[in-house]
């Protein structure tokens, strides 16, 4: 997993910010703290830990690729 992002915990949420590895553009998402822990500490699959996100949003946590970056690489939305 990539680790080139910053995270800020505020209450029961985590805001994750970084740059897409393809476009270089900033990406920021806020997720529940428990979901963040499920993924990074408890090693749950992204689709299970971040079920509240779209597949394209989850891809950022998996590979560092934003939805826009995915479209540039493959010409379609992450499904």
RAJOPE-V522637 format. One record per pair of residues at least 4 apart in sequence whose ideal C-beta (glycine too) atoms are under 7 Angstrom apart, sorted by the first residue. I is the first residue (numbers start at 1). J is the second residue. D is the distance in Angstrom with one decimal. If there is no record, write none. Layout:
# RAJOPE-V522637
i: (I,I)
j: (J,J)
d: (D,D)
This chain:
# RAJOPE-V522637
i: (2,2,2,4,4,5,5,5,6,6,7,7,7,8,8,9,9,10,12,12,13,13,13,13,14,14,14,14,15,15,16,16,17,17,18,19,19,19,19,20,20,20,20,20,20,20,20,21,21,21,22,22,22,22,23,23,23,23,25,25,27,27,29,29,31,31,31,33,34,35,35,35,36,37,37,38,38,38,39,39,39,39,39,44,44,45,46,46,46,46,47,47,50,50,53,53,55,55,55,56,56,56,56,57,58,59,59,59,59,60,60,60,65,65,66,67,67,67,68,69,70,70,71,71,71)
j: (21,63,64,18,64,16,17,18,17,18,14,15,16,14,15,14,33,15,32,33,30,31,32,33,30,31,33,36,28,30,29,31,26,28,27,24,25,26,27,24,25,27,64,65,66,68,69,64,65,69,65,69,72,73,66,68,69,72,66,68,60,66,57,60,35,36,50,37,38,39,49,50,40,41,42,42,44,49,44,46,49,50,61,48,49,49,50,58,61,62,51,58,58,61,57,58,59,78,79,67,70,77,78,67,62,63,65,70,78,64,65,66,69,70,70,71,77,78,72,73,74,78,75,76,77)
d: (7.0,6.8,4.1,5.6,6.6,5.4,6.2,3.1,5.1,6.6,5.2,6.9,5.0,7.0,4.8,5.3,6.3,6.9,6.3,4.9,5.3,6.9,6.1,6.0,7.0,5.7,5.3,4.4,6.4,4.6,5.4,7.0,6.6,4.5,5.9,5.4,6.5,5.7,6.8,6.4,5.3,5.6,6.8,6.1,3.7,6.8,4.4,4.1,5.9,6.9,5.5,3.1,5.7,6.1,6.2,5.5,4.8,6.6,6.7,6.7,5.5,4.9,6.2,6.9,5.0,5.5,6.3,6.3,6.2,6.6,5.0,5.5,6.1,4.7,6.2,4.9,4.3,3.8,5.8,6.1,3.8,6.6,6.4,4.7,4.3,6.8,5.4,4.4,5.4,5.2,6.6,6.3,5.0,6.5,3.8,5.0,6.7,4.6,5.9,3.6,6.1,6.0,4.2,6.9,6.3,5.8,5.3,6.0,5.1,6.5,6.5,5.7,4.3,5.4,7.0,6.7,6.9,6.6,6.6,6.4,6.0,4.8,6.5,6.7,6.7)
